[in-house]
């Protein structure tokens, strides 16, 4: 694998501190949007709007955001447990997965060959350029801000080391600099970064990139 590619990206949080945290509900087998809406005192249309759903299709283990403070006069219990799962004990909703879908793997690119080169000439795999990593990460980074508590203020610059597979999927994420953030927030950020999508490349062992994420609230 190649040396880490340092990147810098700033995400400005404006107006985030005043929004209450939504309830996160994990879909279990047999659930329907209508049943979930009724149980939480909201409407099906609200569930669709909050979670980017078209139609009525939901999947087991999908996490739905439910903004109960916007539901009108109904005051549902924000900690009402989901129905028991068919295959075991219900587990809490993972903040990293809310409203996220794992991108599809891309075909890995073929590396350069020695065809047509003199014996003394050598070729090397190119991997991803810093610009490619920056562009892909920049498109995804705003989706990490929901990991921060609604009353969070100040600034932080955590750094993460990524291993990006040749198929464009994030294979590994680790924290290289926590920047004073809590373990809970860092775990959420680490989980979310696994959903980032990058271009395919030709490094079979993966591309390494160090990504500093600068966060601040106003």
Phi, psi and omega in degrees: 000152182277170178296158181297141178259109182285137178228157177232129178216133179250136175238119181264126178263116178237126178075011183280331189289342184266353183270124176296152178291135176286158171287139177250119183244128179268123182292133175247166182301133179095349179292149169230158178301321180297316180295317180295318179299314180298318182296333183252005176070032178235181180255160177297321179298323177295316178301317179298314183294317183292333187243009177063037183262134172249129182082209185240008186280123171229160186238151175302135181079357174293140180259124180255133174273130181233110182271084186293338180289346179258010189275359179096220185283339181292141179237079182288159176286115185290349181244021178300125184286150174290165177294154181303144179280149181293331187249019176149195184286141178296137177252153182294153179295137179270120181304331184293339188259355187295126177062017181248147176232132179296126180294157179285144178291142178260156174296131178295147179278148176281138179284171179293154178244171180266009182300130177081004181258151175291161183303325185279350181274144181232153177238161180217152175292150185262328183065208179260142176279157175305324180294321179295316180295316182298316181295314181293317180292323179298325179290331184266331189308320180301340181280358177271347189291338179288353175288341182277141178302151183296336181259016183286136175226160178110208180214156179204150180226068178292152177240143182230141174259124181250146166243113185257116181296161180295346178270006177087359179266147179282118183269325182218145174223132175219153180271123178260337178210108186286337176057034174080001179283153181291160177300323180297315180293316181296322177297318178298313179298318180299316180295319182295322183296341177291344180267358180292149182243130181236164176293155173290155179212189189244018177266108185297332180269000178097155176263132177262137179216136174259125188239104172280135181242110183266117183243141173205152179246151178232000000 
